[in-house]
Amino acid sequence: MARNEIIAGVAPDEMFALLLDPYAYPKWVVGTRQIREVDTDWPRPGARFHHSVGVGPLSTRDSTRILASRPPFALDLEVRFRPLGVAHVSLRVSDAGA
């Protein structure tokens, strides 16, 4: 299991708002090319956004689904990039203070 930590210097609610914005994913998720559609009930658990993911000339169309959301500190996602795989991603936000 991979684990990464980033110190962003913003309040937890600001960071969580970014994590919930599907249209921001191509700016910070490597390989995300385009957000094609977002379910109307986003960001409810079970809702999805549909994306294109790829490297170079290769790409696939798939989706990311919210498994659980506990604003502003935890977001669990199921990221699909078939036929290569499906990943469960847990994003955690903490208040590191000043």
ABEGO torsion letter per residue (X at the ends): XBBBBBBAGBBAAAAAAAAABAAAAAAABBGBABBABBBAAOABBGBBBBBBBEBEABBBBBBBBBABBBOAABBBBBBBBOAAEBBBBBBBBBBAEX
